[in-house]
Amino acid sequence: MSAGRVLIAGASGLIGTAAIAAFAAGGWDVVAFSRRPPEVPDQVRFTHVPVDLTDGAATRAAVTALTPGPTHLVYAAAYEKPDLVAGWSDPEQMAVNRAMLGNVLVPLAAGGGLRHAAVMQGTKAYGVHLHPIPIPARERAPRDDHENFYWHQEDLLRELADRHAFDWTVFRPVQVVGPAYGVSYCTPPVIGVFAALCAATGLPFGFPGGTIHPVRQVVDARLVAGALVWAATSPAARGEHFNLTNGEVFSWQELWPALADQMGVPCAEPRPVSLAGELPRLAGVWDGIVAEHRLRPLPLLDVLGRSHQYADYTFGHALTTMPPPALVSTVKVKQAGYTRVFDTEVTFRDALRTLVERRILPDLTGAGAGRRTADATGSAR
């Protein structure tokens, strides 16, 4: 018997694909809304509905056509401007994101069967992109006084929940890490592409950020997905905000040797470079790597999405002084009952390994050479 029917909007993204797998494993009937099909293991059972959430009429029609109607919503979609960081303060971006949530949530709530909705925010809720934040940032702090699409979406969520009597939870994950590609905020494909391009061109694979190394936090996409499943039925999650991290801190520079080891390239001394500027200029080299390693025939920017812009931001490219620390507390979610944690090195290694297995990134360790030879003779797949 199904645990319930969950609609995952933004299902092809980093959190969405992890959520599909987690809910399906928990016995849920999963419906996925996204423009392109989500990439999940073959054994994961779900129904995909291709829809552009910015198209209000099409989205409303897709929601009302669902029979039976979903009992739960996971909203993991986001609209981003081409200039990723500058777009965070753009009024048009805020308006589009509010409208997208409304296109899904208004008809879903009106159907009368919705019991719980979960939406995503992040550390920008604390104004981390604008000013120093308390250390650690806690969910009980007053709403930070700046324009942000999070507030527009949350106000809509609260209004509809009051009107239609469903529960809600807001999650604030820090930088999410997983095996996604072609998205806006996922560093593993950027790291893997950079390693492959360095190997192909003879450039050193050194940490590309600056000489300033702030302490960082990330969260594994699988941890976020587990939190979404937990919140769907947990009374302790109703009407609450929760930060999410792996449960530890790290430094990019100290993590870099493990990333080099996972990709099978030598780790060099730090070499400051803007990946947003450098990687697109090597698109032709990437095409050669795709052909040599028989990867999926994806152009460079289809692999990177806009994540190379975000990589410059999180790697601290061009920083000349140490920025204020930006760390959040996860005491609240653990006290509420969700206690999962991840080793950050394992998180990155798993994401890179999965991208290699999916033939998005090349296997540079030497282990893939035999498989490619076998493919050529038709004796293995």
Helices and strands as residue ranges (DSSP letters): E 5-9, H 14-25, E 29-34, E 47-50, H 56-64, E 72-75, G 86-89, H 91-110, E 116-120, G 123-126, H 149-164, E 167-173, E 175-177, H 187-201, E 218-220, H 221-233, G 235-237, E 240-244, H 252-263, H 275-278, G 279-282, H 283-293, H 300-304, H 307-315, H 331-336, H 344-357, H 367-377
